[in-house]
């Protein structure tokens, strides 16, 4: 055996435990998703008939279940999807804009109380979001904003982790020399930010946008506390409402469990599409960083 082949064999053996661990993690995360994919094709007898829960029943009826999902209770599920889309887009884009501007400002400008302000942002990272729901509800109730879309969107605009991430990335990825050169050429601060700094921060911007949108889409406790009109519910709270009805067996002869499972699967699809459509920006940003 040649020396190069022996070295390759030793490297393979050294990486074997890590590969086994990664294999277990892949199985751990994929099995629940596969369970949802399989059981969303079943009706009530297929779900509770005692068959294999990890394989399809004799009758696969995705189209029938989809038709029932989008027509049940006057098509309320479609409204929940649209509400989640609104909350995710408004909260994700708004939180990203604020995080980009704040992070860039902390990284590239010197102003009074800068260190203290950034310390407050870091301190906000330590506070669980659920701990702020009740104080936020009391404040919004006094303002008369509960049971409105603003009760969900406005709190979603605050993303301390996004500010921290943009600060770290802007500090390292945007050289001060480039900014000084742009200013020397007569570019104003807004033009320097939009045409010089923002393209360099694209990978971090996409990361913050995706994390903020996913957090808004998956948000459950905040809209549950803020909203009482089921027409304003996001899909997370709506499915929770159906689960309560199904557990109480008050669905009026309709088995909601198959709709809940299929609704969970449908609610994940937009997140998967968003991830795969935005990942090219990560690759592009990494390539630019490597060439720079």
N, C-alpha and C positions, 0 to 999 in steps of 0.2 A: 504494500500500500504506500502510495506516495505521501510526501510530507504535507502537501496541500490538502489531499483527501483526508488525512488523519486529523488535520486542524479543523476541517469542516465537520467531521464526525464529532469532535469534542465540542464544537460550538453548538451542534444540534442537541447533544446530550445536556449541555448546560442550559439550553432554552426549553428543554422538555417540560420541566415543572411549570414554567410560565404558560406554555401552550396548553397544558392540561387544565390549569386554572382558568384560562380564557375560554376553553371549551365548556367548562362547567357554567361559567357566567353567561355564555351565549345560550345554552340550554335553559338556564334559569330565567332569562328574559324572554326567550322565544316561546316557551311552553304556554304561558298565560295568553299570549297573543294568538297562538295557534288554537287554543281552547275557544277563544272568542270567535275566530274565523269559522271553526267547525260548528259550534253550537248556534251561531246566528243563522244557519241554514235549516234549523230544525223547528218544527212546531211543538206545541205543548206535549203531545204524546211522545215525540222523539226526545224531548228534554228529560221527561220524568218516566220514561219507559224502561229504564234500567240498562240501556245499551252502553256501548263504549263512549265515554265523554270526550275522548280525544280522536274520534273518527266520525265520519259522516253517517247519518242514518240512511235507511233505504230510500227515503224520499227527501231530496234536496230541493228546497223551494226558496231560493234567495229572492226571486222576483215577487213571489206572493208575500213574503215577509216585508219586503221593501214597500210594496203597495199598501200593506196594512199599516206600516210604520208611518208613512207620510199622509195617510188619510184618517188615522185614529184621532178622535176628539177634534174634528174639524181641521186636521193638518197642523196641530199645535207644535209638533216636533220640528217642522220646517221653520216656524217662527223662532223657536229656540235656537236653531242653527244660525239663523240670520242675526239674532241678538248676540250670540257668541262671536260671530264674525265682526259685528260692530264694536263690541267691547275689546276684542283682540286687536283690531286695526287701530282704533282710537287710542287705546291704552298703550299698545306697542309702539306706534309711531310717535305719540306724544312723549312717552317716557324716553324713547331713544333721542329725540331732539333735545330734550332737557338734559339728559345725561351727557350727550356729546358736547353741548355748549358749556356745561358746568365742568366736566372733566378737562376740556381744553383750557378753560379759564384758570382752573387750579394749576394746570401743568405749565402754562406759558406766560402767565401774568403775575406780577407782584403787587399786592394790595393789602390794606390794613386788615388785620384779623384773618388773614388767609390761612395760617396754620390752625387757628382755633376753629374756623369754619370747616376745614377739612377733617379735623378731629371729630366734629359733630357728625359729619357724614359717616366716618368710620364707626362712631358709636351707634349710629342708626342701624348698621349692619348686625349688631348684636341683639337687636330687639326683634323677637318673632313677630311676623306679620299678623298672626291671629291675636296677639296681645293688644293690637291697635284697633281691632274691629269695634269693640264696644265704645271706646272714646270717640272713634270716628262716627259711629252711629249717633251718639249723643250730640255731637257737633252738627252733623247734617240734619238731625231732627229739629234742632233750633233754627236752622237756616231754611227749613221746609223743603229739603232736597231728597228726603227719603222716598222710596218707591218711584224714583225717576232713574233714567239712564245715567245721569250725572253722578248719582250715588255710587255707581260702579266704576265709571270712567275716571273721575277726578282722583280717587285714591290710587288708581293704577299708574298715574303719571309719575309718582315718586318711586325711584329705583336707586337706592343708595349704592347697591353693588354695581349698577351700570355706571354711575358717576366714578366710582373707584376704578373700575376697569378702564374706562376711557382716560382717566388721569394717568394711569400707569402706561397705557399704550401711547398716548400722545406725548408723554415725557420722553419716551425712548424712540418712537418711530418718526417723530417730526423734529428734525434738527433745527436748532435755533438759527444756525447760519443761513438756512434756506429762507426762513421768515425774515431775517434781517436783510437779506438780498432783495426780497420782494418789496419790503418797505423802502429800501434805498432806490428801487426803480419806480417809486411813486404809487405803489399799490396801497389801498387803504386796508384797515383791519378786517372789514367784512370780505373784501375781495381776496385778501391773503388767506383767510380762513376757508372760504368756499372753493378757491381754485388751487390752493397749495396744500393746506393741512388736511382738509376733508378727504381728498382722494388717497392720501397716505394712511388715513385711519380707517379705510374701508373695511378691512377684516374685522376690526373691533366694533365698528358700527353695525355690521351685519350680525355679529354675535349678540350684541345688546338688543338689537331689534328682534331676533329670534327668541332669546330668553324672555324678553318682556311680553311678546305676543303669546308665547306658550304659557307663561304665568297667568296672563289675563284669560286665556282660553280655559285653563284648568282651574281657575279660581272658583271656589265653592262656598267657603264660609262667609266672605264679604257679601256677595249677592244674596245669600240665604238670609243674612241679618238685615240687609238694606231693603229688599224687595218683598212685597206681599202680593202683587199682581202677577199671576202666572204667565201673562202675556209678555212680561219683561224678563222672565227667567232666562238665564243662559242654559245651554244643554246640560251642564253638570247638575244644576239644581233641578232642572226638569226631569232628568232621569232619576234623581233621588226622590222626587215626588211620585213618579210612577212606581218606584220600588216600594215606597210606603203603601201605596194603594194595592199593589200586588201582594204584599205581605199580609194585608188585612183582608185580601180576597174580595175586594169591592170594585172589581173592574167591569161589572155588569155582564158577565159571561165571556169576556175576552181575556185570554191569558196574556198578561203583559210581560212575562219573563222573556219570551222570545223577542219581543219588541225592545226590551231593555238591553238585551245582549246585542242585538243588531244595531240599536241606536248607539251603543258604546263603540262598536266597530266603525260605524259611519263617522262618529265624532273624532276618531283618530286620523282618518284619511286626510283632512286638511293639514294637520300638523306634519304628516309624512311628506305631502306635496311641498309644503313650505320648506322643509329641511332639504329635500333634494333639489329644489329650485334655487336655494340660496347658497348651497355648498360650493358652487363654482366661484363665488366671490371670495371664499376662503382660499381656494387654490390660487386664484389670481392674485390675491393680496400677498400670499406667501411667496409666489414667484417674483413679484415686484420687490419684496423685501430681500429675497436672495440675490437679485440682480443689483439692487442698490448697495 
